[in-house]
Every structure is written in structure tokens, then in C-alpha cells.
Amino acid sequence: EPTVRTELMEQIPPIAIFLQESRPKFPTAFFEYLMPIVVRYLTDVNNQVRKAGQEALLILLEQDLVAQSDIENKVCPILLDLSAPDSDDEYKVEAVNIICKMASMLSRTTVEHMLLPRFCELCSDGKLFQVRKICAANFGDICNAVGQEATERLLIPKFFELCSDSVWGMRKACAECFMAVSYTTSPEVRRSKLSPLFISLISDTCRWVRQAAFQSLGPFISTFANPSSAGLYIREDGTLSIRPSTQDVNSNSCQPNNNITLMSSSTNAT
């Protein structure tokens, strides 16, 4: 029964945490018994079971309970299979979504070597606009996961493609995550490549794209500022904030937190 398998998946994370805390007694139980079940349920025929498996996997990754070897040898290969060009449409959309969500939880080397090539392919998927839309909505997170060099070499060309996509929802998603993409690049790339690209979004024929671009204008401009003098920085939750100066801190010592959130770095399009 799918409901039984779904309930089982919901119990995997707390069991895994218990086994981790009791590792001297159960040194290999999680890797031998539970992890194979999670991986298998990622390809279950029932979509609710697959969804429960995906949520369980993300919790396990967030809690740092999955060994690096299992990530590279078990999790990534199955996601690459599910997101392959000839994969079933529903499986592909789900795989792209989980690849984007787990990128921030993995090491930069793993993301760049195992997942980034497939992500770049999916950005150009001509069959499913839903796949391109997920890529566009999470583009800033992927840039942040792989860093400046890989972003400028591999991702910026794909970002240009998505910013000129025939589907306006794609261009809108790019406008919404523009600040996060810009923050990952060098000042020269921001000036010579991203600035003209942003102008094209502000001049887009679709008013929803233009509106999203104007809302991202301030955050995009802020990426040109010198962080040491302007005090701008990106927090762990992806928001752009202002770090108060020493003078401000002294004059407002009674205030527990002077950070000001300006705007989320990326918005997941639905």
C-alpha cells in the first residue's frame, strides 16, 4: 500500500537521528538498511511516496546524516538517471527540483563535478518549460553553491539563455534572482555582461517581467558596492542585509539587532 510506504518514509529521519546518537551500538544500520530504502523510494511508482522520499532525503542531508560516499555513489546517480533527457516527464521535474534544493547542502566539489553539468543541460531543456522554470527560479542558489569561477564559466551563458526565453515566466524568475547571480560574479562581469542583460529585462515586452526587474533593481545595484565600506552582505538564508558600522552599534547599543533585510536573493516561481 502506498500509504504504508509514505508513513515509513516519514519515520526514516527520526530513526536515522536515533541511530546516529546510538552509533556505537548500531554502527552500520543506517547505511546498510535505511539509506537503500530512501534511494529506492525516489523512483517509486506512487508520487506521494516519491515526495515523502524526497523530503526524507533533504532532512537527512540537512542533518548531515548521509555519508559523502552515499551521496556520490547512490543519491547523485539516481537523480542523474531521473533527470536524463529520455526520462519520464514527471520524474524529471521532480529530480530537477530536488537537485536544486540539495545543492546548498552538498560540498562545492560534489555539486560542480556531479550535478552542475546536468543542471546546465536542463536549463536548455526544449521539451518541458517546467524544467527550465525550476532552473531559473533556483539559479541564484546554484551559483552560490558552485562559486564565482564555475558561475562565470558555465552558468552565465545559461542565464543569458533563460533571460531571453520565449516563456515570460522564465524571464520573470531570472529577474527575481538577478541579485543572487550578480553577487556571485566579479565586478567586471557585473559591469560588462549583467548590466546590459538587466536593462533588457527592465525593457521586456511583458509587464510582469518589467515589474520583477524593477523590484530587483535596488538589490542588483547594491552588488556593485564595496562590502567593506557599504556594510552589505548576504546572510545564510539568502537575504541581503546591512551590517551596522561600529559607530552605529555604539550609538544604538540597546538595540539587539540592527541588521536590515532588504530583499530575498531568490524567489521560487510556482
N, C-alpha and C positions, 0 to 999 in steps of 0.2 A: 504494500500500500504506500503510495507517495506520501501520505500524511505521516506515516511512521518514519520514513526516511528523513522527512523535513524536521520532525521533532528530534530525531537523532542528531542531525547537524547542529541544531540549536544547543545541544548539550556538549558538543565537542570542545568549545573554548573553555568552559569551566573545568571539564575533565583534564584538559591539557595543562591548565594552570595548577591543578592539584598534583598532577604527575611531575610537573616542574619543581614544585615545592617539596615533593617527596622523592626526588630523583635518586637518592642513594638506594631506595627500596625498589624503584621502577626505572632503572637507567635507560632502557631502550623501548619501553612500552609505547610511548607516543610515536616514535619514528617507525616502529615495526607494525603497529596496528591502526592508529588513528589517522596519521598522515596519508596513508594509501586510500583510506575511505574518503577523505576530503578531496583528494585529487580525482578519484573515480566519480564522485558526485558532481564534479564540474561538467561532466558530459552526460549526466542523467537525462533520460527521455522526458522527464517532467520538469517544466520550467520553474515551478515553486521549489522543487528540490535543488535545482541548479542555483537558484537565487539564495537559498539557505546555505549552500556550499560556498558560494562566493562571499557571503557575509562572514561566515565562519573563517574562511581563509584570510580575509582582511583583518579580522580581530586577532588571529594568530600572528600575522605579520606585525601588526601594531604593537603587540605584546612581546615581540622579538622571541617567539617560541619556535619558529621554523629555522632549521639549520641552513646555512648557506648552500651546502651540498644539495639539500632537498629543493631549495628554490631553483637552483640552476639545472638540476637533473630531473626533477619531477614536475614542478609547477610551471616554469617557463616553457618547456617543450609542449605541454598540453595546451597552453594558451596560444602558442605559435601555431599549433595544428588547428585550433578552433578559429583562428583569425586568418587562415590561409585563403588565397583567392577563390578556391573551389569549395570552401566551407559553406555549410548551411547559413542562410541569411541571419536567422535568429541567433544561432550560436556565435556568429561573427560579431554581431552588435554587442552581445554580452561580453565576449572576450576583449573587445576593444575597450569597453567601459572599465573592466577590471584591470586591464593593463595600465590604463591612465591613473586609476585610483592607487594602485600598488607602487607606482614608480617612485613616489616620495618616500616609501618605506624601505626601499632596497638600496644597496650600495651603488654609487655612481658607475663603477666598472660594470656591474651586472646589467644595469639599465642600458648603458651605452653599447655594450657588446651583444646583448641578447635581445633586447626589446626595441631599441631605437631604430634599427633597420626596418623592422616590421611596421612600426609606427609611421615612418616616412612613407612606406608603401600605402598604408591605409589612408593617409592624407590625400592621396591621389585616386582613391577607390572610385571608379566611374560607375559602379553598379548600384551602390547604396549611398544615398546622400546622408542617411542617418549615421553611417560610419564616419564620414567627413565631418559631420556636425559635432560628434563626440570629440574627435581630434581637435577641432577648432576651439571648442569650449574648454578643453584641458591643455591647450598649447602652452600656456604660461607655466603650468606645473611641470610639464615635461622639460621645458627649457631650464627651469630651476633645478631639476633632478640631474641633468647631464652637464650643466655648466656652460661657460662662455664659448670655449673652443668648439665643442660639438654643436652648440646652438648656431654659431655663425657659419660653420662649415656645412651642416646638414639640414638644420631646421629652418633657417631664414628663407632659403629658396622655397620650401614647402609653405611657409607662412605667406609668401607672396602669392602663391597659387590659391590658397584659401581666401585671401583678401580680395581676389578677383573672381571668386566662384560665382557661377550663374545663379545659385540659390542665395537669396538675400539673407536668410538666417545664418548662413556660414559667415558672411561678411560682418554681420552684426556681432556674432560670437568673437570674431577676431578683434573687433573694435573694443569689446568689453575686456579682453585680456591683454590689450596692447601694452599697458604699463608694465605688466609682469614680464613680457617678452623683451621690452626695451631695457628693463633693469638688468637683464642677464647679458646684454651685449656691451661692446666697447663704445666709448663716446663717438668714435669715428663712424661706426656702423649706425648709431642713432642718428647722426647728422646727415650722412650721405645716403643711407638706404631707408631707414624707418621714417624719417621726417616726410619725404615725398610720398611714401606709402600711406602715412596717416592723413596727409592732405587729400589723397584720393578717396579715403573713407569719409572725410568731412564733406566732400563734394559728391558723395554717392547719390545715385538716382532714387534710392529708396529712403524715405524719411526716417524709418526705424533705424537704419544703419547710421544715418547722419546724427540722429539723436544719441545713439550709443557712443559715437565718436566724440561728440561734444562733451558728453559726460566723462569721457576718459581723457579729455584734453589737459585738464589740470594735472592729474597724476602722471601723464606722459611727459609734460613739461618738467615736472619735478625730478624726473630721472636724469635731467641734464645738470642738476645742481650738484655741487661738491658736498658729499655727505658729511665731511669733517666740519664744514662751515655752516651748512644749512641744517644739519642735525636730522636729516631724513634717513630712514632705514626701513627695511622690510622685516616685519615680525614673523614668527614661526607659523602663524595662522594665515600668512599671505597678505596681510594688510599693510598699507603704507602709513607710517607713523612718524611723529616728530619727537626727537629726544631733546628735552629741555636743556638749555645751557646751564652752566654752574651758577651763573648769576640768578637765573630764573628759579633754580632749585633753592637757593639761599633765601630768596625773597618770598617763596611760597613753601617754606619748609613744613607748614601744617598740612599741605596737600599730599596725600599718599601716592597719587599717580598723576603725572602731568602729561602723559602720552596722549596725543590726539589722533584718533583714527581718521584718515582722510577718505579712503575708498578701498574696497576689496580688490585684490590684484586680478582676480578672475571670477567670472560668473558662469556657472554651468547652465548652458542653454537646454531648455526642455522642448 
